[in-house]
Amino acid sequence: MMFQCHVCGSKESNTTYVTEVFRIGDKFYLVENILAKVCANCGEEVFSREATENIRAMLYGEGEPS
């Protein structure tokens, strides 16, 4: 699948591990080492569907960190 940034339209990206902070209600959760495509132009991070589902399950207590 070809990458195209939904923010700036660039087609160039790098795949790397990122750290992201998620807010659920009034709590913040730091999640490290998330594999993501990062736009080479604007830095927008895009997570795969699998990564997104794993993060959701972990943050809502349905899974364990891997």
C-alpha positions in Angstrom: 0.0 0.0 0.0 1.4 3.4 -1.0 1.7 6.1 1.7 0.0 9.4 1.2 -0.1 11.8 4.2 -3.7 12.9 5.0 -2.3 16.2 6.4 0.0 17.5 3.7 -0.4 15.0 0.8 3.3 14.0 0.7 4.0 10.5 -0.6 7.3 10.1 1.3 7.5 8.5 4.7 9.8 6.7 7.1 8.9 3.7 9.2 10.2 4.0 12.7 9.3 3.5 16.4 7.6 6.4 18.1 6.3 7.4 21.5 2.8 8.8 21.9 0.7 10.1 24.8 -2.9 9.1 24.9 -5.6 10.8 27.0 -8.5 8.8 28.3 -10.8 10.9 30.5 -8.6 12.8 32.8 -5.7 10.3 32.7 -2.7 10.3 30.4 -0.9 7.2 29.2 2.6 7.1 27.7 3.0 4.3 25.1 6.5 3.7 23.8 7.9 1.8 20.8 4.9 2.0 18.5 5.8 1.1 14.9 4.5 3.9 12.7 4.9 5.5 9.3 6.0 9.1 9.8 5.5 11.6 7.0 8.9 12.9 5.7 7.4 16.3 5.1 5.3 17.3 8.1 6.0 14.5 10.7 2.4 13.2 10.9 2.4 9.7 12.5 0.3 7.0 11.0 -0.3 3.7 12.9 -1.4 0.5 11.3 -4.8 -0.9 12.1 -3.1 -3.7 14.0 -1.0 -1.3 16.1 -4.1 0.9 16.8 -6.2 -2.1 17.9 -3.3 -3.3 20.2 -3.0 0.1 21.8 -6.7 0.4 22.3 -6.9 -3.1 23.9 -3.9 -2.3 26.2 -5.3 1.1 27.3 -8.7 -0.3 28.0 -7.4 -3.3 30.0 -8.1 -5.9 27.4 -4.5 -6.8 26.5 -1.0 -6.8 27.7 1.9 -4.6 26.5 4.1 -6.4 24.0 
